[in-house]
Amino acid sequence: MGETTIAGYDYGEVKPSPVTREELELLKRSVLFGPEDEAALRRAGEVLGGQVEDVLDVWYGFVGANPHLLAEFSTPEGEPVTAYLERVRGRFGQWIRDTCARPYDDAWLAYQEEIAERHTPEKKNKTDGVTSVPYVPLRYLIALIYPITATVRDFLAKGETPAADVDAMHEAWRKSVIMQVALWSRPYATALW
Ligand code: HEM
């Protein structure tokens, strides 16, 4: 996967998650995520694999066009930090591949917690050694589920795939993103999570 060349990508090298496998299973059940979704994500990975940069262009275009989102990649004074945007972009691309191809096991759970912390004062800015605002507001994490889900459909439809399978891949993607943002809400909401 070439992940060793991605700046700041520490999959497999982070501390275990406080979230248990049982809690993960109940979350999967809550979002109706089953083996058929896993299979659909594997197929989605094959369709999206060659289009990752194009997907990122769309998402970065969206963030760049919204000052309240670009602010999280900017200095506290509001100057965008180009190196930060670029380094995170590499990891974001790998996240697309991981979402489709990785088994959702202990290593995956551990990196979920790491991604969560990287959006909070615990870890934000540290991986890239940048000076930026201290956290991403939870409300925006939740809200971005919609664009991050809606925009992949066109890319999924670019494969040689029947419409019914595009639907299956898209639904599996949606479930996974919702589940991941639920996991990422943990450090924001520890007492009541
Ligand atoms: C980091 C995904 C929402 C700002 C990341 C990473 C991923 C990701 C995969 C890199 C993780 C790694 O380091 O390996 C997502 C997804 C979101 C979301 C799927 C919503 C569904 C947001 C929002 C913002 C944001 C709303 C605000 C503009 C950032 C920033 C980083 C980051 C600034 C770098 C954090 C650091 O300093 O390490 N995100 N994100 N994210 N994201 Fe998000």
Residues whose N, C-alpha, C, O or C-beta is under 5 A from the ligand:
A	BS01	HEM	G8 Y9 L69 L70 E72 F73 V88 R91 F92 W95 I115 R118 H119 K123 K124 N125 K126 T127 V136 Y140 L141 L144 I145 I148
